């Protein structure tokens, strides 16, 4: 990711405050001679009581919620956590705020798969019921353009930087 973004003229690098996102964002920012700005709006979904459970444990302890997450993710609010509507609201507020501060600029935002899926649904004009239909790969790049009428998807699931260079 660092090599892929090195030639891009970035104005800022933002990240979820969670360690796994910061570990990706930090070398990107350092390559551009800047620091990372953590933003809560980029945090992963709050899984509440699901946090730290394996898939099997979650399925056993919360079978109805687990099944709903697989079948109707837009209707799920994790016990003690949040739902996709809340993720979408805080994410879009964050993106709007960053866009106001960097009009016409280029910023990198490092987040988590759920947040990326929600952003992609928003950019494609889809509601959260389409959540499982847009699944980006880990460490893939999505390029979104902020426009007055909403987000526009410019690049989806770019993983060319993950392939071994030829030669």
GUKEVO-645059 format. One record per residue (C-alpha): residue number from 0; x, y, z. Coordinates in steps of 0.25 Angstrom, whole numbers, padded with zeros to 4 digits, always signed. Layout:
N
sedren pos=NUM | c1=X | c2=Y | c3=Z
...
//
This chain:
167
sedren pos=0 | c1=+0000 | c2=+0000 | c3=+0000
sedren pos=1 | c1=+0011 | c2=+0009 | c3=+0003
sedren pos=2 | c1=+0018 | c2=+0007 | c3=-0010
sedren pos=3 | c1=+0005 | c2=+0009 | c3=-0017
sedren pos=4 | c1=+0001 | c2=+0022 | c3=-0011
sedren pos=5 | c1=+0016 | c2=+0028 | c3=-0011
sedren pos=6 | c1=+0014 | c2=+0035 | c3=-0024
sedren pos=7 | c1=+0000 | c2=+0041 | c3=-0020
sedren pos=8 | c1=+0001 | c2=+0055 | c3=-0016
sedren pos=9 | c1=-0007 | c2=+0054 | c3=-0002
sedren pos=10 | c1=-0011 | c2=+0066 | c3=+0006
sedren pos=11 | c1=-0014 | c2=+0057 | c3=+0018
sedren pos=12 | c1=-0015 | c2=+0043 | c3=+0024
sedren pos=13 | c1=-0026 | c2=+0039 | c3=+0033
sedren pos=14 | c1=-0029 | c2=+0026 | c3=+0040
sedren pos=15 | c1=-0038 | c2=+0019 | c3=+0049
sedren pos=16 | c1=-0031 | c2=+0020 | c3=+0063
sedren pos=17 | c1=-0031 | c2=+0005 | c3=+0064
sedren pos=18 | c1=-0017 | c2=-0001 | c3=+0064
sedren pos=19 | c1=-0019 | c2=-0010 | c3=+0051
sedren pos=20 | c1=-0023 | c2=+0002 | c3=+0043
sedren pos=21 | c1=-0012 | c2=+0011 | c3=+0049
sedren pos=22 | c1=-0001 | c2=+0001 | c3=+0046
sedren pos=23 | c1=-0005 | c2=+0003 | c3=+0031
sedren pos=24 | c1=-0007 | c2=+0018 | c3=+0031
sedren pos=25 | c1=+0006 | c2=+0021 | c3=+0039
sedren pos=26 | c1=+0016 | c2=+0017 | c3=+0028
sedren pos=27 | c1=+0007 | c2=+0023 | c3=+0017
sedren pos=28 | c1=+0007 | c2=+0037 | c3=+0025
sedren pos=29 | c1=+0022 | c2=+0036 | c3=+0028
sedren pos=30 | c1=+0025 | c2=+0034 | c3=+0013
sedren pos=31 | c1=+0018 | c2=+0047 | c3=+0010
sedren pos=32 | c1=+0025 | c2=+0054 | c3=+0022
sedren pos=33 | c1=+0013 | c2=+0055 | c3=+0030
sedren pos=34 | c1=+0006 | c2=+0049 | c3=+0042
sedren pos=35 | c1=-0007 | c2=+0041 | c3=+0043
sedren pos=36 | c1=-0019 | c2=+0048 | c3=+0048
sedren pos=37 | c1=-0028 | c2=+0038 | c3=+0055
sedren pos=38 | c1=-0043 | c2=+0040 | c3=+0053
sedren pos=39 | c1=-0054 | c2=+0032 | c3=+0061
sedren pos=40 | c1=-0063 | c2=+0033 | c3=+0049
sedren pos=41 | c1=-0054 | c2=+0023 | c3=+0042
sedren pos=42 | c1=-0054 | c2=+0013 | c3=+0054
sedren pos=43 | c1=-0059 | c2=-0001 | c3=+0051
sedren pos=44 | c1=-0073 | c2=-0005 | c3=+0055
sedren pos=45 | c1=-0075 | c2=-0007 | c3=+0070
sedren pos=46 | c1=-0078 | c2=-0021 | c3=+0071
sedren pos=47 | c1=-0082 | c2=-0020 | c3=+0085
sedren pos=48 | c1=-0084 | c2=-0034 | c3=+0092
sedren pos=49 | c1=-0079 | c2=-0040 | c3=+0079
sedren pos=50 | c1=-0065 | c2=-0034 | c3=+0080
sedren pos=51 | c1=-0054 | c2=-0044 | c3=+0082
sedren pos=52 | c1=-0063 | c2=-0056 | c3=+0079
sedren pos=53 | c1=-0060 | c2=-0066 | c3=+0068
sedren pos=54 | c1=-0070 | c2=-0068 | c3=+0058
sedren pos=55 | c1=-0074 | c2=-0081 | c3=+0064
sedren pos=56 | c1=-0075 | c2=-0075 | c3=+0078
sedren pos=57 | c1=-0084 | c2=-0063 | c3=+0072
sedren pos=58 | c1=-0093 | c2=-0073 | c3=+0065
sedren pos=59 | c1=-0095 | c2=-0081 | c3=+0078
sedren pos=60 | c1=-0097 | c2=-0070 | c3=+0088
sedren pos=61 | c1=-0105 | c2=-0061 | c3=+0079
sedren pos=62 | c1=-0112 | c2=-0070 | c3=+0068
sedren pos=63 | c1=-0123 | c2=-0061 | c3=+0064
sedren pos=64 | c1=-0114 | c2=-0048 | c3=+0063
sedren pos=65 | c1=-0103 | c2=-0056 | c3=+0055
sedren pos=66 | c1=-0113 | c2=-0062 | c3=+0045
sedren pos=67 | c1=-0119 | c2=-0048 | c3=+0043
sedren pos=68 | c1=-0105 | c2=-0042 | c3=+0041
sedren pos=69 | c1=-0103 | c2=-0052 | c3=+0030
sedren pos=70 | c1=-0117 | c2=-0050 | c3=+0024
sedren pos=71 | c1=-0122 | c2=-0036 | c3=+0027
sedren pos=72 | c1=-0109 | c2=-0028 | c3=+0032
sedren pos=73 | c1=-0117 | c2=-0015 | c3=+0030
sedren pos=74 | c1=-0126 | c2=-0019 | c3=+0042
sedren pos=75 | c1=-0116 | c2=-0023 | c3=+0052
sedren pos=76 | c1=-0111 | c2=-0015 | c3=+0064
sedren pos=77 | c1=-0101 | c2=-0023 | c3=+0071
sedren pos=78 | c1=-0104 | c2=-0025 | c3=+0086
sedren pos=79 | c1=-0097 | c2=-0014 | c3=+0093
sedren pos=80 | c1=-0091 | c2=-0009 | c3=+0080
sedren pos=81 | c1=-0096 | c2=-0002 | c3=+0067
sedren pos=82 | c1=-0103 | c2=-0005 | c3=+0054
sedren pos=83 | c1=-0099 | c2=-0002 | c3=+0039
sedren pos=84 | c1=-0108 | c2=+0011 | c3=+0039
sedren pos=85 | c1=-0100 | c2=+0017 | c3=+0051
sedren pos=86 | c1=-0087 | c2=+0013 | c3=+0044
sedren pos=87 | c1=-0092 | c2=+0020 | c3=+0031
sedren pos=88 | c1=-0096 | c2=+0032 | c3=+0038
sedren pos=89 | c1=-0083 | c2=+0035 | c3=+0045
sedren pos=90 | c1=-0075 | c2=+0031 | c3=+0033
sedren pos=91 | c1=-0082 | c2=+0040 | c3=+0024
sedren pos=92 | c1=-0081 | c2=+0052 | c3=+0034
sedren pos=93 | c1=-0066 | c2=+0049 | c3=+0035
sedren pos=94 | c1=-0065 | c2=+0049 | c3=+0020
sedren pos=95 | c1=-0073 | c2=+0062 | c3=+0018
sedren pos=96 | c1=-0064 | c2=+0069 | c3=+0029
sedren pos=97 | c1=-0051 | c2=+0064 | c3=+0023
sedren pos=98 | c1=-0056 | c2=+0069 | c3=+0009
sedren pos=99 | c1=-0060 | c2=+0083 | c3=+0015
sedren pos=100 | c1=-0045 | c2=+0084 | c3=+0020
sedren pos=101 | c1=-0039 | c2=+0079 | c3=+0007
sedren pos=102 | c1=-0047 | c2=+0084 | c3=-0004
sedren pos=103 | c1=-0042 | c2=+0078 | c3=-0017
sedren pos=104 | c1=-0031 | c2=+0071 | c3=-0009
sedren pos=105 | c1=-0026 | c2=+0057 | c3=-0008
sedren pos=106 | c1=-0026 | c2=+0050 | c3=+0005
sedren pos=107 | c1=-0024 | c2=+0035 | c3=+0009
sedren pos=108 | c1=-0034 | c2=+0029 | c3=+0019
sedren pos=109 | c1=-0030 | c2=+0016 | c3=+0025
sedren pos=110 | c1=-0042 | c2=+0008 | c3=+0032
sedren pos=111 | c1=-0048 | c2=-0006 | c3=+0033
sedren pos=112 | c1=-0055 | c2=-0015 | c3=+0024
sedren pos=113 | c1=-0069 | c2=-0012 | c3=+0029
sedren pos=114 | c1=-0067 | c2=+0003 | c3=+0028
sedren pos=115 | c1=-0062 | c2=+0001 | c3=+0014
sedren pos=116 | c1=-0074 | c2=-0007 | c3=+0010
sedren pos=117 | c1=-0083 | c2=+0003 | c3=+0016
sedren pos=118 | c1=-0076 | c2=+0014 | c3=+0008
sedren pos=119 | c1=-0076 | c2=+0006 | c3=-0005
sedren pos=120 | c1=-0091 | c2=+0004 | c3=-0003
sedren pos=121 | c1=-0093 | c2=+0019 | c3=-0001
sedren pos=122 | c1=-0085 | c2=+0022 | c3=-0013
sedren pos=123 | c1=-0092 | c2=+0013 | c3=-0022
sedren pos=124 | c1=-0106 | c2=+0018 | c3=-0017
sedren pos=125 | c1=-0109 | c2=+0005 | c3=-0010
sedren pos=126 | c1=-0115 | c2=+0004 | c3=+0004
sedren pos=127 | c1=-0109 | c2=-0005 | c3=+0014
sedren pos=128 | c1=-0117 | c2=-0017 | c3=+0010
sedren pos=129 | c1=-0106 | c2=-0019 | c3=-0001
sedren pos=130 | c1=-0095 | c2=-0020 | c3=+0009
sedren pos=131 | c1=-0091 | c2=-0034 | c3=+0006
sedren pos=132 | c1=-0091 | c2=-0031 | c3=-0009
sedren pos=133 | c1=-0079 | c2=-0021 | c3=-0009
sedren pos=134 | c1=-0068 | c2=-0028 | c3=-0001
sedren pos=135 | c1=-0054 | c2=-0022 | c3=-0003
sedren pos=136 | c1=-0041 | c2=-0030 | c3=-0001
sedren pos=137 | c1=-0032 | c2=-0027 | c3=+0011
sedren pos=138 | c1=-0022 | c2=-0016 | c3=+0007
sedren pos=139 | c1=-0029 | c2=-0013 | c3=-0005
sedren pos=140 | c1=-0031 | c2=+0002 | c3=-0010
sedren pos=141 | c1=-0044 | c2=+0009 | c3=-0012
sedren pos=142 | c1=-0044 | c2=+0022 | c3=-0018
sedren pos=143 | c1=-0056 | c2=+0031 | c3=-0015
sedren pos=144 | c1=-0059 | c2=+0045 | c3=-0020
sedren pos=145 | c1=-0067 | c2=+0054 | c3=-0011
sedren pos=146 | c1=-0077 | c2=+0062 | c3=-0019
sedren pos=147 | c1=-0088 | c2=+0071 | c3=-0014
sedren pos=148 | c1=-0099 | c2=+0060 | c3=-0018
sedren pos=149 | c1=-0091 | c2=+0049 | c3=-0011
sedren pos=150 | c1=-0079 | c2=+0040 | c3=-0012
sedren pos=151 | c1=-0075 | c2=+0035 | c3=-0026
sedren pos=152 | c1=-0067 | c2=+0022 | c3=-0027
sedren pos=153 | c1=-0055 | c2=+0024 | c3=-0036
sedren pos=154 | c1=-0047 | c2=+0011 | c3=-0033
sedren pos=155 | c1=-0052 | c2=-0002 | c3=-0026
sedren pos=156 | c1=-0044 | c2=-0013 | c3=-0020
sedren pos=157 | c1=-0030 | c2=-0010 | c3=-0026
sedren pos=158 | c1=-0020 | c2=-0020 | c3=-0021
sedren pos=159 | c1=-0010 | c2=-0019 | c3=-0032
sedren pos=160 | c1=+0000 | c2=-0014 | c3=-0021
sedren pos=161 | c1=-0001 | c2=-0027 | c3=-0014
sedren pos=162 | c1=+0004 | c2=-0035 | c3=-0026
sedren pos=163 | c1=+0019 | c2=-0039 | c3=-0026
sedren pos=164 | c1=+0027 | c2=-0029 | c3=-0036
sedren pos=165 | c1=+0032 | c2=-0036 | c3=-0048
sedren pos=166 | c1=+0046 | c2=-0037 | c3=-0051
//
